[in-house]
C-alpha cells in the first residue's frame, strides 16, 4: 500500500525537478538571441491536442491524488504512468530544441 504512494511522490517530484532544471539555463545565460529564432510548428492543428490532453491529465490526476492524500493505488499508478510519459515527451522536445540551437 505504501509503495505506490512513495513511487508516486518520487516521480512527481522528479518531474518538477526536471522541469526546473530545463527552465533555468536559458535564464542564466543572459543571451536570449539563440532562442529568438526557434519556433515549434505543427503541420496540423489537431496535433496539439495530444500534448494538451497529457498536460491536463497530469494536472487533474495530481489534484485528485493530492486531495485524496495518495490513498488510491489506481489513481497513484495512473499519475505515475502519466508523469513518465510527460517526462519522456518533455525530454524529446528539449532535445529537439537543443539541437536547433
N, CA, C and O atoms as a MOPAC input file, in Angstrom:
PM7 MOZYME 1SCF
protein

 N      0.82400 1    -1.19900 1     0.00000 1
 C      0.00000 1     0.00000 1     0.00000 1
 C      0.86500 1     1.26000 1     0.00000 1
 O      0.52700 1     2.24100 1    -0.66300 1
 N      1.96500 1     1.24300 1     0.72900 1
 C      2.79300 1     2.44300 1     0.81500 1
 C      3.74000 1     2.59200 1    -0.36300 1
 O      4.23100 1     3.69000 1    -0.62500 1
 N      4.00400 1     1.50700 1    -1.07400 1
 C      4.95200 1     1.57000 1    -2.18100 1
 C      4.44100 1     2.52300 1    -3.25800 1
 O      5.20300 1     3.33800 1    -3.77800 1
 N      3.14900 1     2.42400 1    -3.59700 1
 C      2.63600 1     3.28300 1    -4.65600 1
 C      2.63900 1     4.74900 1    -4.24800 1
 O      2.82300 1     5.62300 1    -5.09400 1
 N      2.44000 1     5.02700 1    -2.97800 1
 C      2.49600 1     6.41800 1    -2.50700 1
 C      3.90200 1     6.98000 1    -2.65900 1
 O      4.08400 1     8.10700 1    -3.11900 1
 N      4.88500 1     6.19200 1    -2.27400 1
 C      6.27900 1     6.64200 1    -2.34700 1
 C      6.71000 1     6.81900 1    -3.80200 1
 O      7.33200 1     7.82200 1    -4.15300 1
 N      6.37700 1     5.84400 1    -4.64400 1
 C      6.75100 1     5.92600 1    -6.05500 1
 C      6.09400 1     7.13200 1    -6.71000 1
 O      6.73000 1     7.84300 1    -7.48900 1
 N      4.82900 1     7.36200 1    -6.39700 1
 C      4.11300 1     8.49800 1    -6.97400 1
 C      4.75900 1     9.81100 1    -6.57500 1
 O      4.98400 1    10.67500 1    -7.42300 1
 N      5.05600 1     9.96900 1    -5.31500 1
 C      5.66400 1    11.21800 1    -4.85800 1
 C      7.05600 1    11.41800 1    -5.45600 1
 O      7.42600 1    12.54000 1    -5.80000 1
 N      7.82600 1    10.34100 1    -5.58000 1
 C      9.16800 1    10.45800 1    -6.15900 1
 C      9.09200 1    10.86200 1    -7.62300 1
 O      9.83800 1    11.73600 1    -8.06300 1
 N      8.20100 1    10.23700 1    -8.37900 1
 C      8.11100 1    10.52900 1    -9.81200 1
 C      7.60500 1    11.95100 1   -10.04300 1
 O      8.11100 1    12.64800 1   -10.92300 1
 N      6.62200 1    12.38600 1    -9.27000 1
 C      6.10300 1    13.75100 1    -9.43100 1
 C      7.16800 1    14.77900 1    -9.05500 1
 O      7.31900 1    15.79100 1    -9.73900 1
 N      7.89500 1    14.53300 1    -7.99100 1
 C      8.96600 1    15.46300 1    -7.61000 1
 C     10.09400 1    15.46300 1    -8.63600 1
 O     10.69300 1    16.50600 1    -8.89900 1
 N     10.38600 1    14.30700 1    -9.21500 1
 C     11.38600 1    14.23600 1   -10.27200 1
 C     10.94200 1    15.04600 1   -11.48300 1
 O     11.75500 1    15.72800 1   -12.10700 1
 N      9.66000 1    14.97400 1   -11.81800 1
 C      9.14400 1    15.75600 1   -12.93900 1
 C      9.31700 1    17.24900 1   -12.68800 1
 O      9.78600 1    17.97400 1   -13.56500 1
 N      8.94400 1    17.71400 1   -11.50500 1
 C      9.07900 1    19.13800 1   -11.21100 1
 C     10.54700 1    19.56500 1   -11.15100 1
 O     10.88200 1    20.68300 1   -11.54400 1
 N     11.41600 1    18.69000 1   -10.66700 1
 C     12.84200 1    18.99000 1   -10.64600 1
 C     13.40500 1    19.09800 1   -12.06900 1
 O     14.16100 1    20.02000 1   -12.37200 1
 N     13.03400 1    18.15700 1   -12.93100 1
 C     13.48600 1    18.21200 1   -14.31900 1
 C     12.93000 1    19.43000 1   -15.04500 1
 O     13.61800 1    20.02900 1   -15.87100 1
 N     11.69900 1    19.79600 1   -14.74200 1
 C     11.11000 1    20.99000 1   -15.34400 1
 C     11.86600 1    22.23500 1   -14.90800 1
 O     12.11100 1    23.12700 1   -15.72000 1
 N     12.23400 1    22.30300 1   -13.64700 1
 C     13.00600 1    23.43600 1   -13.14100 1
 C     14.39200 1    23.47800 1   -13.77000 1
 O     14.87300 1    24.54600 1   -14.14900 1
 N     15.03200 1    22.32100 1   -13.88000 1
 C     16.35700 1    22.26000 1   -14.48500 1
 C     16.30600 1    22.67400 1   -15.95400 1
 O     17.22900 1    23.32400 1   -16.44500 1
 N     15.24700 1    22.30700 1   -16.65300 1
 C     15.12500 1    22.65400 1   -18.07000 1
 C     14.86600 1    24.14400 1   -18.26700 1
 O     15.23900 1    24.70300 1   -19.29800 1
 N     14.23800 1    24.78600 1   -17.30500 1
 C     13.90600 1    26.20100 1   -17.45100 1
 C     15.01300 1    27.14000 1   -16.99300 1
 O     15.02500 1    28.30900 1   -17.37900 1
 N     15.93700 1    26.65600 1   -16.18200 1
 C     16.97000 1    27.52500 1   -15.61900 1
 C     18.04400 1    27.95600 1   -16.62200 1
 O     18.37400 1    29.14200 1   -16.64000 1
 N     18.61500 1    27.08000 1   -17.45900 1
 C     19.73100 1    27.50600 1   -18.32600 1
 C     19.44700 1    28.68800 1   -19.23900 1
 O     20.31600 1    29.55200 1   -19.36500 1
 N     18.28800 1    28.78700 1   -19.88700 1
 C     18.07900 1    29.97500 1   -20.73900 1
 C     18.11300 1    31.28800 1   -19.95600 1
 O     18.49500 1    32.31900 1   -20.50900 1
 N     17.72500 1    31.26900 1   -18.69500 1
 C     17.72700 1    32.49100 1   -17.91000 1
 C     19.10600 1    32.81800 1   -17.34500 1
 O     19.41200 1    33.98500 1   -17.10400 1
 N     19.93200 1    31.81300 1   -17.13300 1
 C     21.26600 1    32.05400 1   -16.59800 1
 C     22.25200 1    32.51800 1   -17.66500 1
 O     23.21500 1    33.22100 1   -17.35700 1
 N     22.02200 1    32.13500 1   -18.89900 1
 C     22.95200 1    32.50100 1   -19.96000 1
 C     22.91700 1    33.99400 1   -20.23900 1
 O     23.94500 1    34.58600 1   -20.57000 1
 N     21.77000 1    34.60000 1   -20.11300 1
 C     21.65300 1    36.02200 1   -20.35700 1
 C     21.50200 1    36.37800 1   -21.82400 1
 O     20.87600 1    37.38700 1   -22.14900 1
 N     22.05400 1    35.58400 1   -22.70400 1
 C     21.95100 1    35.84800 1   -24.14500 1
 C     20.73500 1    35.11200 1   -24.68800 1
 O     20.76500 1    33.89100 1   -24.84400 1
 N     19.68800 1    35.83300 1   -24.97000 1
 C     18.44400 1    35.24300 1   -25.43400 1
 C     18.36200 1    35.16000 1   -26.96500 1
 O     17.34200 1    34.71700 1   -27.49400 1
 N     19.39800 1    35.57100 1   -27.67700 1
 C     19.33100 1    35.58600 1   -29.13700 1
 C     19.26700 1    34.18100 1   -29.72600 1
 O     18.72100 1    33.99900 1   -30.81500 1
 N     19.81100 1    33.18900 1   -29.03300 1
 C     19.75800 1    31.82000 1   -29.53500 1
 C     18.32000 1    31.30100 1   -29.57400 1
 O     17.95700 1    30.53600 1   -30.46600 1
 N     17.51400 1    31.71700 1   -28.61300 1
 C     16.14500 1    31.22700 1   -28.53500 1
 C     15.18000 1    32.04900 1   -29.37800 1
 O     14.01600 1    31.67000 1   -29.51100 1
 N     15.62600 1    33.15700 1   -29.94900 1
 C     14.75100 1    34.03300 1   -30.72800 1
 C     14.30900 1    33.38400 1   -32.03600 1
 O     13.19500 1    33.63100 1   -32.49700 1
 N     15.14500 1    32.57800 1   -32.62800 1
 C     14.84400 1    32.02300 1   -33.94200 1
 C     14.23500 1    30.62200 1   -33.90300 1
 O     14.04200 1    30.01100 1   -34.95300 1
 N     13.92900 1    30.10400 1   -32.71500 1
 C     13.38300 1    28.75600 1   -32.58800 1
 C     11.86500 1    28.83200 1   -32.48100 1
 O     11.31700 1    29.51200 1   -31.61300 1
 N     11.20500 1    28.11900 1   -33.38300 1
 C      9.74900 1    28.05500 1   -33.37300 1
 C      9.32400 1    26.59700 1   -33.47900 1
 O      9.87400 1    25.83700 1   -34.27600 1
 N      8.35100 1    26.21800 1   -32.68000 1
 C      7.76700 1    24.88800 1   -32.80800 1
 C      6.52300 1    25.01800 1   -33.66300 1
 O      5.59500 1    25.74900 1   -33.31600 1
 N      6.50600 1    24.32400 1   -34.75800 1
 C      5.33400 1    24.39000 1   -35.63500 1
 C      4.78900 1    22.98800 1   -35.84600 1
 O      5.53500 1    22.01300 1   -35.93500 1
 N      3.50000 1    22.92100 1   -35.92200 1
 C      2.82100 1    21.66200 1   -36.16300 1
 C      2.22700 1    21.69300 1   -37.56700 1
 O      1.71900 1    22.72400 1   -38.00900 1
 N      2.29100 1    20.57900 1   -38.25300 1
 C      1.73800 1    20.52300 1   -39.60600 1
 C      0.21600 1    20.64000 1   -39.58500 1
 O     -0.38900 1    21.24800 1   -40.46800 1
 N     -0.38200 1    20.04600 1   -38.56300 1
 C     -1.83300 1    20.06400 1   -38.43000 1
 C     -2.18400 1    20.56700 1   -37.02600 1
 O     -1.49700 1    20.25200 1   -36.05400 1
 N     -3.23700 1    21.33200 1   -36.93800 1
 C     -3.62700 1    21.89200 1   -35.63900 1
 C     -4.04900 1    20.81800 1   -34.64300 1
 O     -3.86000 1    20.98500 1   -33.43800 1
 N     -4.61400 1    19.72900 1   -35.12900 1
 C     -5.08300 1    18.69500 1   -34.21400 1
 C     -3.93100 1    17.97200 1   -33.51600 1
 O     -4.17100 1    17.25900 1   -32.54100 1
 N     -2.70400 1    18.12900 1   -33.97600 1
 C     -1.55700 1    17.51400 1   -33.31300 1
 C     -1.27900 1    18.13700 1   -31.94900 1
 O     -0.61300 1    17.52300 1   -31.11600 1
 N     -1.77300 1    19.33000 1   -31.71400 1
 C     -1.57500 1    19.98000 1   -30.41400 1
 C     -2.52900 1    19.44600 1   -29.35700 1
 O     -2.37100 1    19.75600 1   -28.17600 1
 N     -3.50800 1    18.65500 1   -29.75300 1
 C     -4.47100 1    18.10500 1   -28.80600 1
 C     -3.80100 1    17.10300 1   -27.87300 1
 O     -4.10100 1    17.07800 1   -26.68000 1
 N     -2.90500 1    16.28300 1   -28.39500 1
 C     -2.30900 1    15.22400 1   -27.58800 1
 C     -1.43400 1    15.74300 1   -26.44100 1
 O     -1.56100 1    15.24300 1   -25.32400 1
 N     -0.55600 1    16.71900 1   -26.66800 1
 C      0.16800 1    17.27100 1   -25.51700 1
 C     -0.75900 1    17.96800 1   -24.52600 1
 O     -0.53100 1    17.92100 1   -23.31700 1
 N     -1.80600 1    18.61600 1   -25.04000 1
 C     -2.74900 1    19.28800 1   -24.14100 1
 C     -3.48600 1    18.27600 1   -23.26200 1
 O     -3.67400 1    18.51000 1   -22.06800 1
 N     -3.90000 1    17.16200 1   -23.84700 1
 C     -4.56200 1    16.11400 1   -23.06300 1
 C     -3.60700 1    15.54700 1   -22.02500 1
 O     -4.00800 1    15.28900 1   -20.89000 1
 N     -2.36000 1    15.35300 1   -22.39600 1
 C     -1.36100 1    14.81800 1   -21.47400 1
 C     -1.13000 1    15.77200 1   -20.29900 1
 O     -1.06900 1    15.33600 1   -19.14900 1
 N     -1.00300 1    17.05000 1   -20.58000 1
 C     -0.77200 1    18.03900 1   -19.51800 1
 C     -2.00800 1    18.20200 1   -18.63900 1
 O     -1.89600 1    18.24900 1   -17.41400 1
 N     -3.17900 1    18.28800 1   -19.25300 1
 C     -4.41400 1    18.40700 1   -18.46700 1
 C     -4.66800 1    17.16300 1   -17.63100 1
 O     -5.15200 1    17.26300 1   -16.50300 1
 N     -4.34800 1    15.99100 1   -18.17200 1
 C     -4.47400 1    14.75600 1   -17.40400 1
 C     -3.53600 1    14.74000 1   -16.21400 1
 O     -3.91200 1    14.29000 1   -15.13100 1
 N     -2.31800 1    15.22700 1   -16.40300 1
 C     -1.36400 1    15.29800 1   -15.29300 1
 C     -1.87000 1    16.21700 1   -14.18900 1
 O     -1.83700 1    15.86500 1   -13.01000 1
 N     -2.34100 1    17.40200 1   -14.58500 1
 C     -2.83800 1    18.36200 1   -13.59000 1
 C     -4.03600 1    17.79500 1   -12.85200 1
 O     -4.12900 1    17.91600 1   -11.63100 1
 N     -4.96200 1    17.17300 1   -13.58900 1
 C     -6.15400 1    16.59900 1   -12.97300 1
 C     -5.79800 1    15.47300 1   -12.01100 1
 O     -6.28200 1    15.44200 1   -10.87900 1
 N     -4.95400 1    14.54900 1   -12.46100 1
 C     -4.56500 1    13.44100 1   -11.58600 1
 C     -3.78000 1    13.92000 1   -10.37600 1
 O     -3.93600 1    13.37700 1    -9.28200 1
 N     -2.94300 1    14.92700 1   -10.55800 1
 C     -2.18500 1    15.46100 1    -9.42600 1
 C     -3.11700 1    16.07100 1    -8.38300 1
 O     -2.92700 1    15.86800 1    -7.18400 1
 N     -4.11200 1    16.81200 1    -8.83300 1
 C     -5.06000 1    17.42900 1    -7.90000 1
 C     -5.88900 1    16.36100 1    -7.19600 1
 O     -6.08900 1    16.43200 1    -5.98400 1
 N     -6.37600 1    15.36800 1    -7.95100 1
 C     -7.19700 1    14.31700 1    -7.35100 1
 C     -6.38400 1    13.50200 1    -6.34500 1
 O     -6.86100 1    13.21800 1    -5.24600 1
 N     -5.16300 1    13.12800 1    -6.71800 1
 C     -4.32800 1    12.33800 1    -5.80400 1
 C     -3.95900 1    13.13000 1    -4.55500 1
 O     -3.93400 1    12.57800 1    -3.45500 1
 N     -3.67500 1    14.41000 1    -4.71700 1
 C     -3.33400 1    15.22800 1    -3.55400 1
 C     -4.54500 1    15.41000 1    -2.64600 1
 O     -4.42500 1    15.41000 1    -1.42100 1
 N     -5.70700 1    15.56400 1    -3.26400 1
 C     -6.92700 1    15.72900 1    -2.46800 1
 C     -7.23900 1    14.45900 1    -1.66800 1
 O     -7.70300 1    14.53600 1    -0.53000 1
 N     -6.98500 1    13.30400 1    -2.26500 1
 C     -7.23900 1    12.02200 1    -1.58400 1
 C     -6.02700 1    11.55200 1    -0.79100 1
 O     -6.01600 1    10.43700 1    -0.27000 1
 N     -5.01200 1    12.39700 1    -0.70000 1
 C     -3.78400 1    12.14400 1     0.07200 1
 C     -3.07500 1    10.85700 1    -0.35700 1
 O     -2.54500 1    10.12200 1     0.47500 1
 N     -3.07400 1    10.59800 1    -1.65700 1
 C     -2.37000 1     9.45700 1    -2.24900 1
 C     -2.79600 1     8.11500 1    -1.66000 1
 O     -1.97600 1     7.20500 1    -1.53300 1
 N     -4.07300 1     7.98700 1    -1.30000 1
 C     -4.57200 1     6.74200 1    -0.72300 1
 C     -5.19100 1     5.79800 1    -1.75000 1
 O     -5.46000 1     4.64100 1    -1.42800 1
 N     -5.42100 1     6.25600 1    -2.95900 1
 C     -5.99900 1     5.42700 1    -4.01500 1
 C     -4.87300 1     4.86300 1    -4.88300 1
 O     -4.24900 1     5.61300 1    -5.63400 1
 N     -4.60100 1     3.55800 1    -4.79500 1
 C     -3.48500 1     2.99300 1    -5.56300 1
 C     -3.66700 1     3.11300 1    -7.08200 1
 O     -2.70200 1     3.37300 1    -7.80000 1
 N     -4.88900 1     2.92600 1    -7.56900 1
 C     -5.10900 1     3.00600 1    -9.01700 1
 C     -4.81400 1     4.40500 1    -9.54900 1
 O     -4.17600 1     4.55300 1   -10.59100 1
 N     -5.27300 1     5.41800 1    -8.84200 1
 C     -5.00200 1     6.79000 1    -9.26700 1
 C     -3.51600 1     7.11400 1    -9.16800 1
 O     -2.97200 1     7.83400 1   -10.00500 1
 N     -2.86800 1     6.57800 1    -8.14300 1
 C     -1.42800 1     6.81200 1    -7.99600 1
 C     -0.65100 1     6.23300 1    -9.17200 1
 O      0.24500 1     6.88900 1    -9.70400 1
 N     -0.98200 1     5.01400 1    -9.58200 1
 C     -0.26800 1     4.40200 1   -10.69300 1
 C     -0.59300 1     5.09500 1   -12.01100 1
 O      0.26600 1     5.18500 1   -12.88700 1
 N     -1.83200 1     5.59000 1   -12.16500 1
 C     -2.16000 1     6.38100 1   -13.35500 1
 C     -1.33700 1     7.66400 1   -13.39500 1
 O     -0.85900 1     8.07200 1   -14.45400 1
 N     -1.17500 1     8.29200 1   -12.24000 1
 C     -0.36600 1     9.50900 1   -12.16600 1
 C      1.09000 1     9.20600 1   -12.48800 1
 O      1.74200 1     9.98800 1   -13.18000 1
 N      1.60800 1     8.08500 1   -11.99900 1
 C      2.98600 1     7.69500 1   -12.30400 1
 C      3.15000 1     7.47100 1   -13.80500 1
 O      4.11100 1     7.95700 1   -14.40100 1
 N      2.22800 1     6.74700 1   -14.41500 1
 C      2.30900 1     6.48200 1   -15.84700 1
 C      2.21400 1     7.77300 1   -16.65500 1
 O      2.97900 1     7.98000 1   -17.59700 1
 N      1.28100 1     8.63000 1   -16.28700 1
 C      1.12100 1     9.90700 1   -16.97900 1
 C      2.37900 1    10.75800 1   -16.82500 1
 O      2.81500 1    11.39300 1   -17.78600 1
 N      2.95700 1    10.77700 1   -15.65200 1
 C      4.14300 1    11.58600 1   -15.40600 1
 C      5.34900 1    11.05600 1   -16.18200 1
 O      6.13400 1    11.84200 1   -16.71200 1
 N      5.50300 1     9.75400 1   -16.25400 1
 C      6.62000 1     9.17400 1   -17.00500 1
 C      6.48400 1     9.50500 1   -18.48600 1
 O      7.47200 1     9.84100 1   -19.13800 1
 N      5.27500 1     9.41500 1   -19.02200 1
 C      5.05500 1     9.76500 1   -20.42800 1
 C      5.31200 1    11.25500 1   -20.64000 1
 O      5.89300 1    11.64900 1   -21.65200 1
 N      4.88200 1    12.08100 1   -19.68800 1
 C      5.10700 1    13.52200 1   -19.79300 1
 C      6.59400 1    13.86100 1   -19.71500 1
 O      7.05800 1    14.76000 1   -20.41600 1
 N      7.33700 1    13.16200 1   -18.88100 1
 C      8.78600 1    13.37200 1   -18.79000 1
 C      9.45700 1    12.99700 1   -20.11100 1
 O     10.32300 1    13.72300 1   -20.59700 1
 N      9.05900 1    11.86900 1   -20.68700 1
 C      9.67700 1    11.46000 1   -21.95400 1
 C      9.30500 1    12.42100 1   -23.07500 1
 O     10.13900 1    12.70200 1   -23.93500 1
 N      8.08700 1    12.92800 1   -23.08900 1
 C      7.67500 1    13.90600 1   -24.09600 1
 C      8.45100 1    15.21500 1   -23.91900 1
 O      8.90600 1    15.81000 1   -24.89600 1
 N      8.59600 1    15.65100 1   -22.68700 1
 C      9.36300 1    16.87000 1   -22.40900 1
 C     10.82600 1    16.71500 1   -22.78400 1
 O     11.43600 1    17.64600 1   -23.30900 1
 N     11.39200 1    15.54300 1   -22.51700 1
 C     12.78700 1    15.29700 1   -22.88000 1
 C     12.95800 1    15.31300 1   -24.39500 1
 O     13.95800 1    15.82500 1   -24.90000 1
 N     11.99900 1    14.76200 1   -25.11700 1
 C     12.07800 1    14.75800 1   -26.58100 1
 C     12.02400 1    16.18500 1   -27.12800 1
 O     12.77200 1    16.52400 1   -28.04500 1
 N     11.15600 1    17.01000 1   -26.58100 1
 C     11.06600 1    18.40700 1   -27.03000 1
 C     12.33600 1    19.16300 1   -26.65100 1
 O     12.84700 1    19.94900 1   -27.44900 1
 N     12.85000 1    18.93500 1   -25.44400 1
 C     14.06500 1    19.61100 1   -25.00100 1
 C     15.24600 1    19.24500 1   -25.89700 1
 O     16.03900 1    20.11000 1   -26.26800 1
 N     15.36100 1    17.97500 1   -26.23900 1
 C     16.45800 1    17.54000 1   -27.12300 1
 C     16.29700 1    18.16100 1   -28.50300 1
 O     17.27600 1    18.58500 1   -29.11700 1
 N     15.06500 1    18.21400 1   -28.98700 1
 C     14.80500 1    18.80000 1   -30.31600 1
 C     15.18800 1    20.28900 1   -30.34300 1
 O     15.80500 1    20.75900 1   -31.29900 1
 N     14.82200 1    21.01100 1   -29.30300 1
 C     15.15900 1    22.44400 1   -29.23600 1
 C     16.66400 1    22.62700 1   -29.04800 1
 O     17.24500 1    23.54500 1   -29.62700 1
 N     17.30300 1    21.77200 1   -28.25200 1
 C     18.73700 1    21.87800 1   -28.02800 1
 C     19.52000 1    21.67700 1   -29.31700 1
 O     20.54000 1    22.33300 1   -29.53000 1
 N     19.05000 1    20.76800 1   -30.18700 1
 C     19.73300 1    20.54200 1   -31.46700 1
 C     19.53700 1    21.70600 1   -32.42500 1
 O     20.36100 1    21.91100 1   -33.31700 1
 N     18.46200 1    22.47400 1   -32.26100 1
 C     18.22200 1    23.62900 1   -33.13800 1
 C     19.09600 1    24.81200 1   -32.75600 1
 O     19.31300 1    25.70100 1   -33.57900 1
 N     19.59900 1    24.84700 1   -31.53800 1
 C     20.39100 1    25.98200 1   -31.08400 1
 C     21.77800 1    25.85000 1   -31.56500 1
 O     22.61200 1    26.71100 1   -31.28800 1

